[in-house]
């Protein structure tokens, strides 16, 4: 006789386990993000293919970036985008182009090198932003720079995923395919700007009158889901769509009223993403190309630190703040998993270990970034004025 666990019972047990894990994290001062990832690895055999878990976690990620978007009105975001492009371009060159070249030097074929380069490229937006919140570093001058680089990556990564998906299926992308992909990104951004400026900017009084109602959160979450879903429909990232939905609502100048309505739902669902993240990491198979793994792991950390230090200076940060920024976004995550899922089994096995080690090392470096910065630059910090911060 087979036992069938009702979905409601399973959901309740998962939430209780997540509470215990979070409580252990609070008591031990270990970051709950990494504990949730390890929990996902432990239960991967049971939840690896759980669509419900994936969808619940996806809701958490969408709401995380939706709320982030609400912090950035369109004018401020345009200023950040202009200033972060040099750092974003450096990030793409170091972490994708040079990583591909390293793989080729180790004798990998071009296809494998491109996939591994894609896996090394993007920082984990979800882990990085969650850590910024957990450590109360949102007001730090480097946080705006980090967010700008993450947005740049979230614009570039969907293009990369589309290209690699085409290569995996044996159908290389044509110039027309590239054109349509870029056009969709541009149209999604322009639509968000127009809706924000000409519709939501006029709804401030409507929000003041209705935000206290029991149903108002349905409107907010509906907007977040609709725009992020539209991004997915057009083959783009739901993270990008959610962030753009947030900046549309930022035009109402009522973010301080809207955020508390979304926060409880985000805090319920976001830990489930990190649990799902862990279920996608396979640590049971032997690691192929161990020397390449060691070299790429060191390079992936060094390259992000260089982006932080050089790109931060381009952005207008001090040496001290730029170094702290470089230590704060070395972890890889969700886009790396998506790209790895498109690759051959050998690359997937390689990528699982890389992503796990990168996430752990990245979180540790993030936590110790302020202390390491003080050791190198001392405790004295000059007051500086940075444009746009």
GISUL-V266630 format. One record per residue. N is the residue number from 1. RES is the residue in one small letter. OMEGA is omega in whole degrees, 0 to 359 (999 if undefined). BURIAL is # if it has 24 or more other ideal C-beta (glycine too) atoms within 12 Angstrom, else .. D_CENTER is the distance of its C-alpha to the mean C-alpha in whole Angstrom. Layout:
# GISUL-V266630
n=N res=RES omega=OMEGA burial=BURIAL d_center=D_CENTER
n=N res=RES omega=OMEGA burial=BURIAL d_center=D_CENTER
This chain:
# GISUL-V266630
n=1 res=x omega=181 burial=. d_center=43
n=2 res=x omega=177 burial=. d_center=40
n=3 res=x omega=177 burial=. d_center=38
n=4 res=x omega=179 burial=. d_center=35
n=5 res=x omega=178 burial=. d_center=33
n=6 res=x omega=182 burial=. d_center=32
n=7 res=x omega=181 burial=. d_center=29
n=8 res=x omega=177 burial=. d_center=29
n=9 res=x omega=179 burial=. d_center=31
n=10 res=x omega=180 burial=. d_center=28
n=11 res=x omega=179 burial=. d_center=25
n=12 res=x omega=179 burial=. d_center=27
n=13 res=x omega=179 burial=. d_center=27
n=14 res=x omega=181 burial=# d_center=23
n=15 res=x omega=178 burial=. d_center=23
n=16 res=x omega=178 burial=. d_center=26
n=17 res=x omega=179 burial=# d_center=24
n=18 res=x omega=177 burial=# d_center=21
n=19 res=x omega=180 burial=. d_center=23
n=20 res=x omega=179 burial=. d_center=25
n=21 res=x omega=179 burial=# d_center=22
n=22 res=x omega=179 burial=# d_center=21
n=23 res=x omega=177 burial=. d_center=24
n=24 res=x omega=178 burial=. d_center=25
n=25 res=x omega=179 burial=# d_center=22
n=26 res=x omega=182 burial=. d_center=23
n=27 res=x omega=184 burial=. d_center=26
n=28 res=x omega=184 burial=. d_center=25
n=29 res=x omega=172 burial=. d_center=23
n=30 res=x omega=180 burial=. d_center=20
n=31 res=x omega=183 burial=# d_center=17
n=32 res=x omega=180 burial=# d_center=16
n=33 res=x omega=183 burial=# d_center=13
n=34 res=x omega=177 burial=# d_center=15
n=35 res=x omega=177 burial=# d_center=18
n=36 res=x omega=179 burial=# d_center=16
n=37 res=x omega=179 burial=# d_center=15
n=38 res=x omega=176 burial=# d_center=18
n=39 res=x omega=177 burial=# d_center=20
n=40 res=x omega=177 burial=# d_center=18
n=41 res=x omega=182 burial=# d_center=19
n=42 res=x omega=183 burial=. d_center=23
n=43 res=x omega=185 burial=# d_center=23
n=44 res=x omega=182 burial=# d_center=21
n=45 res=x omega=181 burial=. d_center=25
n=46 res=x omega=190 burial=. d_center=25
n=47 res=x omega=186 burial=# d_center=22
n=48 res=x omega=185 burial=. d_center=21
n=49 res=x omega=183 burial=. d_center=22
n=50 res=x omega=178 burial=# d_center=21
n=51 res=x omega=179 burial=. d_center=20
n=52 res=x omega=179 burial=. d_center=21
n=53 res=x omega=180 burial=# d_center=18
n=54 res=x omega=183 burial=# d_center=15
n=55 res=x omega=178 burial=. d_center=16
n=56 res=x omega=178 burial=# d_center=16
n=57 res=x omega=178 burial=# d_center=13
n=58 res=x omega=176 burial=# d_center=12
n=59 res=x omega=180 burial=# d_center=14
n=60 res=x omega=180 burial=# d_center=12
n=61 res=x omega=179 burial=# d_center=8
n=62 res=x omega=181 burial=# d_center=10
n=63 res=x omega=176 burial=# d_center=12
n=64 res=x omega=183 burial=# d_center=10
n=65 res=x omega=173 burial=# d_center=9
n=66 res=x omega=179 burial=# d_center=12
n=67 res=x omega=175 burial=# d_center=14
n=68 res=x omega=179 burial=# d_center=12
n=69 res=x omega=180 burial=# d_center=13
n=70 res=x omega=178 burial=# d_center=16
n=71 res=x omega=189 burial=# d_center=17
n=72 res=x omega=171 burial=# d_center=17
n=73 res=x omega=189 burial=# d_center=20
n=74 res=x omega=181 burial=# d_center=21
n=75 res=x omega=181 burial=. d_center=23
n=76 res=x omega=180 burial=# d_center=21
n=77 res=x omega=179 burial=# d_center=18
n=78 res=x omega=178 burial=. d_center=20
n=79 res=x omega=179 burial=. d_center=21
n=80 res=x omega=182 burial=# d_center=18
n=81 res=x omega=180 burial=# d_center=17
n=82 res=x omega=184 burial=. d_center=20
n=83 res=x omega=186 burial=# d_center=20
n=84 res=x omega=183 burial=# d_center=17
n=85 res=x omega=177 burial=. d_center=18
n=86 res=x omega=179 burial=# d_center=20
n=87 res=x omega=178 burial=# d_center=17
n=88 res=x omega=179 burial=# d_center=15
n=89 res=x omega=176 burial=. d_center=18
n=90 res=x omega=178 burial=# d_center=18
n=91 res=x omega=180 burial=# d_center=15
n=92 res=x omega=182 burial=# d_center=16
n=93 res=x omega=185 burial=. d_center=19
n=94 res=x omega=190 burial=# d_center=19
n=95 res=x omega=175 burial=# d_center=16
n=96 res=x omega=186 burial=# d_center=17
n=97 res=x omega=182 burial=# d_center=20
n=98 res=x omega=176 burial=# d_center=22
n=99 res=x omega=175 burial=# d_center=20
n=100 res=x omega=180 burial=# d_center=22
n=101 res=x omega=177 burial=. d_center=25
n=102 res=x omega=179 burial=# d_center=25
n=103 res=x omega=179 burial=# d_center=25
n=104 res=x omega=178 burial=. d_center=27
n=105 res=x omega=178 burial=. d_center=29
n=106 res=x omega=174 burial=# d_center=29
n=107 res=x omega=178 burial=. d_center=31
n=108 res=x omega=177 burial=# d_center=28
n=109 res=x omega=187 burial=. d_center=29
n=110 res=x omega=181 burial=. d_center=27
n=111 res=x omega=180 burial=# d_center=25
n=112 res=x omega=180 burial=# d_center=24
n=113 res=x omega=180 burial=# d_center=23
n=114 res=x omega=180 burial=# d_center=21
n=115 res=x omega=181 burial=# d_center=19
n=116 res=x omega=175 burial=# d_center=18
n=117 res=x omega=177 burial=# d_center=17
n=118 res=x omega=180 burial=# d_center=15
n=119 res=x omega=180 burial=# d_center=13
n=120 res=x omega=191 burial=# d_center=13
n=121 res=x omega=195 burial=# d_center=12
n=122 res=x omega=169 burial=# d_center=8
n=123 res=x omega=175 burial=# d_center=6
n=124 res=x omega=179 burial=# d_center=4
n=125 res=x omega=185 burial=# d_center=2
n=126 res=x omega=180 burial=# d_center=4
n=127 res=x omega=183 burial=# d_center=6
n=128 res=x omega=183 burial=# d_center=7
n=129 res=x omega=177 burial=# d_center=7
n=130 res=x omega=179 burial=# d_center=9
n=131 res=x omega=177 burial=# d_center=11
n=132 res=x omega=179 burial=# d_center=12
n=133 res=x omega=184 burial=# d_center=13
n=134 res=x omega=183 burial=# d_center=15
n=135 res=x omega=178 burial=# d_center=17
n=136 res=x omega=178 burial=. d_center=18
n=137 res=x omega=181 burial=# d_center=17
n=138 res=x omega=183 burial=. d_center=15
n=139 res=x omega=179 burial=. d_center=19
n=140 res=x omega=184 burial=# d_center=19
n=141 res=x omega=181 burial=# d_center=19
n=142 res=x omega=184 burial=# d_center=16
n=143 res=x omega=178 burial=# d_center=14
n=144 res=x omega=178 burial=# d_center=14
n=145 res=x omega=179 burial=# d_center=14
n=146 res=x omega=179 burial=# d_center=11
n=147 res=x omega=179 burial=# d_center=10
n=148 res=x omega=179 burial=# d_center=12
n=149 res=x omega=179 burial=# d_center=11
n=150 res=x omega=178 burial=# d_center=7
n=151 res=x omega=177 burial=# d_center=9
n=152 res=x omega=179 burial=# d_center=11
n=153 res=x omega=180 burial=# d_center=9
n=154 res=x omega=172 burial=# d_center=8
n=155 res=x omega=183 burial=# d_center=12
n=156 res=x omega=186 burial=# d_center=13
n=157 res=x omega=178 burial=# d_center=11
n=158 res=x omega=177 burial=# d_center=12
n=159 res=x omega=180 burial=# d_center=16
n=160 res=x omega=179 burial=# d_center=15
n=161 res=x omega=180 burial=# d_center=15
n=162 res=x omega=180 burial=# d_center=18
n=163 res=x omega=182 burial=# d_center=20
n=164 res=x omega=175 burial=# d_center=19
n=165 res=x omega=177 burial=# d_center=20
n=166 res=x omega=178 burial=. d_center=23
n=167 res=x omega=181 burial=# d_center=24
n=168 res=x omega=180 burial=# d_center=24
n=169 res=x omega=180 burial=. d_center=26
n=170 res=x omega=181 burial=. d_center=28
n=171 res=x omega=180 burial=. d_center=28
n=172 res=x omega=181 burial=. d_center=27
n=173 res=x omega=177 burial=# d_center=25
n=174 res=x omega=177 burial=. d_center=28
n=175 res=x omega=179 burial=. d_center=28
n=176 res=x omega=178 burial=. d_center=28
n=177 res=x omega=178 burial=. d_center=25
n=178 res=x omega=182 burial=. d_center=23
n=179 res=x omega=181 burial=. d_center=25
n=180 res=x omega=180 burial=. d_center=24
n=181 res=x omega=177 burial=# d_center=20
n=182 res=x omega=180 burial=# d_center=20
n=183 res=x omega=179 burial=. d_center=23
n=184 res=x omega=178 burial=# d_center=21
n=185 res=x omega=181 burial=# d_center=18
n=186 res=x omega=180 burial=. d_center=20
n=187 res=x omega=179 burial=. d_center=22
n=188 res=x omega=180 burial=# d_center=19
n=189 res=x omega=181 burial=# d_center=18
n=190 res=x omega=179 burial=. d_center=22
n=191 res=x omega=179 burial=# d_center=23
n=192 res=x omega=180 burial=# d_center=20
n=193 res=x omega=181 burial=# d_center=22
n=194 res=x omega=180 burial=. d_center=25
n=195 res=x omega=180 burial=# d_center=25
n=196 res=x omega=185 burial=# d_center=23
n=197 res=x omega=188 burial=. d_center=26
n=198 res=x omega=178 burial=. d_center=29
n=199 res=x omega=186 burial=. d_center=28
n=200 res=x omega=178 burial=# d_center=26
n=201 res=x omega=182 burial=# d_center=28
n=202 res=x omega=186 burial=. d_center=31
n=203 res=x omega=183 burial=# d_center=30
n=204 res=x omega=181 burial=. d_center=30
n=205 res=x omega=176 burial=. d_center=33
n=206 res=x omega=180 burial=. d_center=32
n=207 res=x omega=179 burial=# d_center=29
n=208 res=x omega=183 burial=. d_center=32
n=209 res=x omega=191 burial=. d_center=34
n=210 res=x omega=185 burial=. d_center=32
n=211 res=x omega=181 burial=# d_center=29
n=212 res=x omega=182 burial=. d_center=31
n=213 res=x omega=183 burial=. d_center=32
n=214 res=x omega=186 burial=. d_center=31
n=215 res=x omega=188 burial=. d_center=29
n=216 res=x omega=179 burial=# d_center=27
n=217 res=x omega=177 burial=# d_center=24
n=218 res=x omega=178 burial=. d_center=25
n=219 res=x omega=182 burial=# d_center=25
n=220 res=x omega=182 burial=# d_center=21
n=221 res=x omega=176 burial=# d_center=19
n=222 res=x omega=177 burial=. d_center=21
n=223 res=x omega=180 burial=# d_center=20
n=224 res=x omega=181 burial=# d_center=17
n=225 res=x omega=184 burial=# d_center=17
n=226 res=x omega=184 burial=# d_center=20
n=227 res=x omega=176 burial=# d_center=18
n=228 res=x omega=176 burial=# d_center=14
n=229 res=x omega=176 burial=# d_center=17
n=230 res=x omega=177 burial=# d_center=19
n=231 res=x omega=179 burial=# d_center=16
n=232 res=x omega=180 burial=. d_center=16
n=233 res=x omega=180 burial=. d_center=20
n=234 res=x omega=175 burial=# d_center=19
n=235 res=x omega=181 burial=# d_center=17
n=236 res=x omega=184 burial=# d_center=14
n=237 res=x omega=176 burial=# d_center=11
n=238 res=x omega=177 burial=# d_center=11
n=239 res=x omega=178 burial=# d_center=8
n=240 res=x omega=180 burial=# d_center=10
n=241 res=x omega=180 burial=# d_center=13
n=242 res=x omega=179 burial=# d_center=12
n=243 res=x omega=179 burial=# d_center=11
n=244 res=x omega=176 burial=# d_center=14
n=245 res=x omega=178 burial=# d_center=16
n=246 res=x omega=181 burial=# d_center=15
n=247 res=x omega=174 burial=# d_center=17
n=248 res=x omega=181 burial=# d_center=20
n=249 res=x omega=176 burial=# d_center=21
n=250 res=x omega=180 burial=# d_center=20
n=251 res=x omega=177 burial=# d_center=23
n=252 res=x omega=183 burial=# d_center=25
n=253 res=x omega=182 burial=. d_center=25
n=254 res=x omega=183 burial=# d_center=25
n=255 res=x omega=181 burial=# d_center=22
n=256 res=x omega=178 burial=. d_center=23
n=257 res=x omega=187 burial=# d_center=25
n=258 res=x omega=186 burial=# d_center=22
n=259 res=x omega=179 burial=# d_center=20
n=260 res=x omega=179 burial=. d_center=22
n=261 res=x omega=183 burial=# d_center=22
n=262 res=x omega=189 burial=# d_center=19
n=263 res=x omega=182 burial=# d_center=18
n=264 res=x omega=180 burial=. d_center=20
n=265 res=x omega=177 burial=# d_center=19
n=266 res=x omega=182 burial=# d_center=15
n=267 res=x omega=176 burial=# d_center=16
n=268 res=x omega=189 burial=. d_center=18
n=269 res=x omega=184 burial=# d_center=15
n=270 res=x omega=177 burial=# d_center=12
n=271 res=x omega=180 burial=# d_center=14
n=272 res=x omega=176 burial=# d_center=15
n=273 res=x omega=182 burial=# d_center=11
n=274 res=x omega=173 burial=# d_center=11
n=275 res=x omega=177 burial=# d_center=15
n=276 res=x omega=178 burial=# d_center=14
n=277 res=x omega=179 burial=# d_center=12
n=278 res=x omega=180 burial=# d_center=15
n=279 res=x omega=181 burial=# d_center=17
n=280 res=x omega=181 burial=# d_center=16
n=281 res=x omega=182 burial=# d_center=17
n=282 res=x omega=181 burial=# d_center=20
n=283 res=x omega=186 burial=# d_center=22
n=284 res=x omega=183 burial=. d_center=26
n=285 res=x omega=175 burial=. d_center=26
n=286 res=x omega=182 burial=. d_center=28
n=287 res=x omega=174 burial=# d_center=25
n=288 res=x omega=177 burial=# d_center=27
n=289 res=x omega=184 burial=# d_center=27
n=290 res=x omega=179 burial=. d_center=27
n=291 res=x omega=176 burial=. d_center=28
n=292 res=x omega=179 burial=# d_center=25
n=293 res=x omega=181 burial=# d_center=22
n=294 res=x omega=181 burial=. d_center=24
n=295 res=x omega=183 burial=# d_center=24
n=296 res=x omega=178 burial=# d_center=20
n=297 res=x omega=177 burial=# d_center=19
n=298 res=x omega=181 burial=. d_center=21
n=299 res=x omega=182 burial=# d_center=20
n=300 res=x omega=178 burial=# d_center=16
n=301 res=x omega=180 burial=# d_center=17
n=302 res=x omega=183 burial=# d_center=19
n=303 res=x omega=178 burial=# d_center=18
n=304 res=x omega=177 burial=# d_center=15
n=305 res=x omega=177 burial=# d_center=17
n=306 res=x omega=178 burial=# d_center=19
n=307 res=x omega=179 burial=# d_center=17
n=308 res=x omega=185 burial=# d_center=16
n=309 res=x omega=181 burial=# d_center=20
n=310 res=x omega=180 burial=# d_center=21
n=311 res=x omega=178 burial=# d_center=19
n=312 res=x omega=177 burial=# d_center=19
n=313 res=x omega=176 burial=# d_center=23
n=314 res=x omega=183 burial=# d_center=22
n=315 res=x omega=180 burial=# d_center=20
n=316 res=x omega=179 burial=# d_center=23
n=317 res=x omega=175 burial=# d_center=22
n=318 res=x omega=177 burial=# d_center=25
n=319 res=x omega=182 burial=. d_center=25
n=320 res=x omega=183 burial=# d_center=24
n=321 res=x omega=179 burial=# d_center=21
n=322 res=x omega=178 burial=# d_center=20
n=323 res=x omega=178 burial=# d_center=20
n=324 res=x omega=177 burial=# d_center=19
n=325 res=x omega=181 burial=# d_center=16
n=326 res=x omega=178 burial=# d_center=16
n=327 res=x omega=192 burial=# d_center=16
n=328 res=x omega=180 burial=# d_center=13
n=329 res=x omega=178 burial=# d_center=10
n=330 res=x omega=184 burial=# d_center=12
n=331 res=x omega=174 burial=# d_center=10
n=332 res=x omega=185 burial=# d_center=8
n=333 res=x omega=195 burial=# d_center=7
n=334 res=x omega=179 burial=# d_center=7
n=335 res=x omega=177 burial=# d_center=8
n=336 res=x omega=179 burial=# d_center=10
n=337 res=x omega=179 burial=# d_center=12
n=338 res=x omega=180 burial=# d_center=12
n=339 res=x omega=180 burial=# d_center=14
n=340 res=x omega=181 burial=# d_center=16
n=341 res=x omega=180 burial=# d_center=17
n=342 res=x omega=190 burial=# d_center=19
n=343 res=x omega=177 burial=# d_center=21
n=344 res=x omega=186 burial=. d_center=24
n=345 res=x omega=182 burial=. d_center=24
n=346 res=x omega=179 burial=# d_center=25
n=347 res=x omega=177 burial=# d_center=22
n=348 res=x omega=179 burial=# d_center=20
n=349 res=x omega=177 burial=# d_center=22
n=350 res=x omega=185 burial=# d_center=21
n=351 res=x omega=181 burial=# d_center=17
n=352 res=x omega=180 burial=# d_center=17
n=353 res=x omega=179 burial=# d_center=19
n=354 res=x omega=183 burial=# d_center=17
n=355 res=x omega=180 burial=# d_center=13
n=356 res=x omega=181 burial=# d_center=15
n=357 res=x omega=180 burial=# d_center=17
n=358 res=x omega=180 burial=# d_center=14
n=359 res=x omega=181 burial=# d_center=12
n=360 res=x omega=181 burial=# d_center=15
n=361 res=x omega=181 burial=# d_center=16
n=362 res=x omega=179 burial=# d_center=13
n=363 res=x omega=178 burial=# d_center=13
n=364 res=x omega=179 burial=# d_center=17
n=365 res=x omega=178 burial=# d_center=17
n=366 res=x omega=183 burial=# d_center=15
n=367 res=x omega=184 burial=# d_center=17
n=368 res=x omega=181 burial=. d_center=20
n=369 res=x omega=179 burial=# d_center=19
n=370 res=x omega=181 burial=# d_center=21
n=371 res=x omega=179 burial=. d_center=24
n=372 res=x omega=178 burial=. d_center=24
n=373 res=x omega=178 burial=# d_center=24
n=374 res=x omega=179 burial=. d_center=27
n=375 res=x omega=183 burial=. d_center=29
n=376 res=x omega=186 burial=. d_center=28
n=377 res=x omega=180 burial=. d_center=29
n=378 res=x omega=183 burial=. d_center=31
n=379 res=x omega=183 burial=. d_center=31
n=380 res=x omega=180 burial=. d_center=32
n=381 res=x omega=179 burial=. d_center=30
n=382 res=x omega=176 burial=. d_center=31
n=383 res=x omega=181 burial=. d_center=30
n=384 res=x omega=176 burial=. d_center=29
n=385 res=x omega=182 burial=. d_center=28
n=386 res=x omega=182 burial=# d_center=25
n=387 res=x omega=174 burial=. d_center=25
n=388 res=x omega=181 burial=. d_center=23
n=389 res=x omega=999 burial=# d_center=22
